[in-house]
Amino acid sequence: MDQCTGSVRHCRHDVTEFRLYYPRFAVETDIWDSYDQKIIAALKDNARQSVSAIAEQVHLSRSAVSDRIKRMEEQGVILGYQVLSATESQPTERLKAYFEIRHGGFKCRPLVEFMMQYPEVQHCYGTSGAVDLLVYLEFDQMQRLHEILAAVDEQLPKDAKIVTAYGDAGVGALTR
């Protein structure tokens, strides 16, 4: 690589030699031909389909498709296969919500201690002004948020108010 200036554009070595030294670059560009791309698309669509079905879709023989899949697995292009179950699947990103508690003079310390018993509560801030307490939660299911809100509601005086904003941008709001 003594003749290479460090830039792909100015490298005197052919691209094959460059791929040999930089395999991630090769995978991200055109090491896959159109057949490999079609096979990947077919597997993404349905990883359980037979090699014969994929071969029919991409217009190659069964053995050619099988060899290509095996090569892509060995090269780390295909990292694995997984089962997604409706009952067992977890969201890739947890749901998030803020809620404001306006209680007008109720002591914050006992309420903060009560809130922090929930592992979903990430932060609990006492504030001055109209809002007395600001709570940030992360949770897996909306039902869990409603359970926590119901428990908090039982701890507050009757004239207290809870306003909830959920989503990344505070899209919705629930008010008690």
N, C-alpha and C positions, 0 to 999 in steps of 0.2 A: 504494500500500500504506500510505497515511498513516492509514487508519482501522483497520488491522490491529493487534491488540495483541501479535502474535507467537505466539499460541496458535491452533491450528486450531479449537478449540472456540469461541473468542470472535471469530473473524475475520468481519467483515461482508461480505467479498467472497464471491462464490459459489465453489464448489469448482472449476469450470472455470477460472476466473481463477487460482486457487491452483495448479492443475496446470500452467498456462502458466509460472508462475515457478519451480515446483519439480517438474520432470519426473520425478526419481527417486521422489518421493512418489507420483506418479500411477502409475508402472509397478508399484510395490510394492502398490498397493491395487487399485482396480477399473477401471483403464483397459482391461484385457482383459475382454472379455465371456466368456460361457460357451463360445462357439464358439472363440475364441482359445485358451482353456485346453484345450479338447478337441484342437485342432490341435497344440498344444505336446505334449500327452500322447501323441498318435499319433506325432509325430516322435521323441520320446524313446524310444518303444517300438521304432520302426524308421524311421530317417531315410532309408532307401533306398526306401521305398514310394512309389508314384506319387501324384501330386496327386489323380488319380481315386480311388484307394483311400482316401485321407484324406477326400475329399469324401463318399464313400459312408458312412464311419464317422461323420462329424459332421453328415450330412444337410444339406449345402450344395452348391451347384454347383461344378464344377471351377474356373471363373473366380473365384468368390468366395473359394475356398480359396487359390488362387494369389495373388490380390490381398492377402489377409490375411497370407500367409507373406512376401510381398515387403515389406509395410508393417512387419511385425515385424522383418525383417532390417534395414531402413532405420532403424528406431527403436532398434536395438541390443538388442531383446528376444531375438532369435535371433542369437547371436554367430558361429555357424559350425557346421560339421559335421566329424566326424572318423572315421577308421577305427581300430579297435582290433584288433590282430593278436595272436594267442596267442604267436607266436614273437618279436614285437618289443616287446610291451607291457612296461613297467616298472611296478613297484608305485608307487602314488602316495606311499607312505611307506616308507622303508627299514626293513628288519628290524633289530632291536637286540638286543644280548646283552652280558652281563657274564660274565667268567669269573675265577675265583679260582685262583691257583696257590699250592700249598703245597709247597715244595721243601726246607725244613729245612736252611738253611745255604748253599745254592747262591747264588753272587753274583748280585745283581739287575741291576747295571748292564749286563752283556753281554746279559742276557735282555731288558731294556727296549730296548736298541739293536736287538736282533733283532726285537722286536715292532713297533717303530715303522717298520720297513721296509714294513709293509703299510698301504696307504692306508685300509683299513677300520678300523684301530685309531685311535680318536679320543683316548683317554686311557689312560695306563698309570701306575698308582700303586704305589709300594713302600709297604708297611705293616708295622707291628710286630704281633706276636701270632701266632695260628694261621695266618692268611693272610699270605703273603709278598708277593704281587703281585695287584693288582686291575686288570683290563683291560676297557675298554669299546669295543665295536665297533658299526659300522653297516654293513650289507651288503644286497645285493639278493636273494641266493638262499642258502638253507640250505646248499647244497653248498659254497659259499665258506667258510662258518664251519667246516665239517668239514675242508676243506683246510688252513685256518690252524691249527686244533687239531692236526692230524696233524703239521704242520711244527714246532709248538711242542713237541709230545710227543717228537719226535726230539732236541730240545735239552736236555731235562730228565733228571736222574738217574732211575733205575728206581723209587725209592721216592717220587717226587714225585706229587702228586695235582692234577688239574684238575677243578673243578666249574663247570659252565656254567649260567647262568640266562638264558633268552631271553624275549622278549615285554615288553610295557610293565610288567607287574606281576611279572615273574620267574615266569611261569606254570609253565614246565617246568624240569627240571634234568637235565643229562647229567653223568655222572661217569666218569672214567677209572679 
